[in-house]
Amino acid sequence: MAVTVGFLGFGNMAQAMADGFLKAGALEGGAMCACAKRWERLQSTAGARGMVPCRDSREVAERSQVVVAAVKPYLMEEVLTPVKEALGGKVLISVAAGWSFEKLSALLGEEVHCLSIMPNTPVSVGEGVVLVEDRHNLTPQEFDTAWGLLSSLGTAVRLPSGQMGIAGTISGCGPAYAAMFLEALGDAGVLHGLPRELSYRLAAQMRAGAGKLQLETGAHPGALKDGVCSPGGTTIVGVAELERKGFRAAVIDAIHAVMNK
């Protein structure tokens, strides 16, 4: 049976998810709708994907079997409370950081079937990570439907509530840090004579390939690093310089800073 999905809020993450569903063929544009504060912009962003723009959250809830709450965390209560009754019997998937199943159910009650997830931006190209809290009140059939949709966006992982925060920091913030590394490699290439577009393309493919290599082999990252570092060779010179500059410590400190924000 075809599933209809509606987005409460249609910012970057909601658009990334919609793009991922379309790319994977999991949903057609007409099976999705969305509402947002800026009507003219919504008409453009939703219309470009063949989606139905809705005037308000109630219209989204009434049109959809699965409702994705994709507003800022501080707006969740303001957005969800007025449509609590309309969400009864629906599946509500929240992408708002900090909104666990416990918090959602306390706000909405048992009639709304809630699932908390944390996707990252690469879901737009079907290569994302979607963290799925293992606590929820979906029926088995509802969960299978939700899992099928979320799995179409990349890799879906079920986690205990207590691990969602750190896992979300690594998978959610990580693309920004990886993009900074990619940009730095690109700049280095330009410094030494490569055209910028080519430098970025080489760095991006290297990053994608290195990640796929680790996923498919399961090799320890240190072993993958050692496999490139010949004794007295060029790569180990760069590794030594990164170590002197505190590369790994800086990455760990960045994650630690986010977790203690």
N, C-alpha and C positions, 0 to 999 in steps of 0.2 A: 504494500500500500504506500502511495506517495505521502511524504511527510512535508508539512509546511512549517517554515521556520521564520520567526520574526525577531528583529533586533530592537531593543530599547536603547537608543543611542546608536549612532552610526559614524563613529570616529575611526581612528587608524586601526585599532584591533578588530572592530566589527567588520570593517571593509576587508581586512586581511583574511578573516574567516570566510566571508562571503566569496572572495576571490578563490580561496582554497576549495570550497565546495564546488564552485563552477569549474575549476581546473580539473578536479578529480571526477567530475561528472556525477557527484553525489546528489546534487540538486540543480534544477534549472532556475533561471532568474525569476520566473513567474511563481515559483514555489517559496520565494522569500519576500519579506517586506521589512520596512524599518521606519522608525520615527526619530526625529532629532529636533533640536531647538531651531536651527536655521533652515526654514522650509525651502528656500530657493536652492541652497547648497544641497540639501537632501534630494530634491528633484533631479539635480545633476548627477550626484554620486550613485543614487539608487537607480535612476533611469539608465545610466551608462551600463549597468549590469543587468538590465531587464527586470529589475525588482519593482515592487509596488511601494511607492512612498505613502506613508500614513501620516495623518494630521496629529495624532496623539497616541499615547501608550495604550489606551483602551482599545483603539482600533487594531493595534498590533496584536494585543492579547486575544481579541475576538477572531482574528484571521488565522492565528497560528496554533499549531499543536505543541511546538517547542518554542519557547521564548528565551532569547539570550539577553540577559541584563548586561549591557556593555557601557554603563555610565561610570563616572568617577566614583570611587568608594564613598565619598562624603555625600553623594547625591542618591545613594541607593534607597534609603528610607523614604526620602521625598518622592522618588519616582515610583517605588513599588507599592507603598501604602494605599494610594488612591485606586489602584487596580487590583487590590488583593482578591476581591470577589471574582473578578474576571479571570484571574489566574487559577481559580479552583479547578482541579482535575487536569491542569496543564503540566507540562514539564518545564521548569524554570532552570536554566543553566546560567550561573553567574560567572563572569570573568573578572569581577571586582576583587582586587587584592584585599585580603583580610576578612572577606565575607565567607566564613566557613559554613558548613551545613548547619551547625548548631546555631549560628547567628541568623542565618536565613530562616530557619524553622521557627526561631523565637519571634521573628518579625511577622512571618506569613502564616504560621500554623500548619497543621498536618494536611490540610486540604490541597495545598500547593506542593507538588513533588519537586524537590530541590536537589540540584547537583552543583557543587562548586568545582571550577576548573581554573587552570592557569595556562593559557596558550602563549606562544611567542610569535613574533612577526613573520618568521619563515613559513608559517602555515599558509601564507598567501600563495606559495609556490609548491605546496604539498610536501615540504621538507621541515615542517615544524615539530616542536615538542608540545604535547598537550598533557599537562599534569591533571589527574582526575582524583579528587578526594574520595577515599573509599567509604566514607559515611554518606548516606543519602537515603531517601525514602521513595525512590522510584520502584515501580514494579519490575520484575525481571524482563518483561517485554519492552517497557520503556527504557530500561538501561541498555538493552541490546540495541535499540534504535539509536540512542544517544551515542553509545560506544561506536557504532558503525559510522555515524556522521563524523565524530571526533577523530577516529582512526584514519579517515580519508584525508585528514589534514597533515599527516606525517606519522610520528610515533606517539601513541597514547600510552601513558603510564599511570597505573593506580598506586596511590600512596596513602599512608596513614596521615591523619590530620596534622600531627606534629612535625611531619617532614615537608609539608607543602611550602613553608616559608623559605628554607634554604634551597630546596629544589627549584623553586620559582625564581630565586635570585640568580642561580647559575644559568638556568635555561632562558629566563626572561630578560635579565640584564646582560647576559653573555653576548648576545648579538651586537650590542653597542660596543663592548670591549673588543670583540673580534673585528668589528668594522674599523675601530681605531688602529688595530694591528695591521689590517689590510691597507689602510690609508698610509701608515708609516712605511710599509714595504713599497707601496706605490711611489711615495716621495723619494725613497732611496733609489728606486729604479730611475726616476726622472733625474735625480742628482748625477747619476752615472750614464745618462744619455738615452734612456728608453723613452718613447712617447708615452704620455700619461695613460691613455686608454689601454695600451698594450700592457703597461706595468700593472695596472689595476686588474686586468683580465688574467694575467699570469698569477698574481697574488691570490685572486679569488678562486681560481681553479686549483691552485696548490692547497688552499685552505679546505675546499670541498673534498679534494682527493685524500688529504691527510685524515680528515674526519671519517670518511668512508672506510679507509684502510683500517683504522682502529676499530670501528664498529664491526667490520666483517671478520677481522682476525682475532679480536679480543686481546691483542697484545698490550702489555703495559706501555704507557707513554714513554717511559724511560728507555724501553727496548727499541721502540720506534726511533727515538732520538739517537740511540747508540748505533742503529743500523745505517745512519747517514754520516756519522762522525768517524772518518778514517783517522788512524794515528798520524799526527802531524799534519792533518789535512786542513782544508779551508773551513769546513763547517764548524769544527771544534773551536776554531779561533773566534767565530761569532758567538758560539755558545758561552765561551769563557767571558766574553765582553758583556753579554746579557746577564750572566751571573754577577759580574762585578757591579753592574748597574742596578742590581736587585730586582730583576724582571719577575721572577716567580714570587718573591716576597710582596711586590707591588700588587700583583694579581690577587694574592691571598688577602692582603690588607684591604683591597677594594671590596671584596665580598664581605669581609668582616665589617667594614664601615656601613654597608647597606643593611646588614643584619642588625646593626646597633643604632640605626637611624631613629 
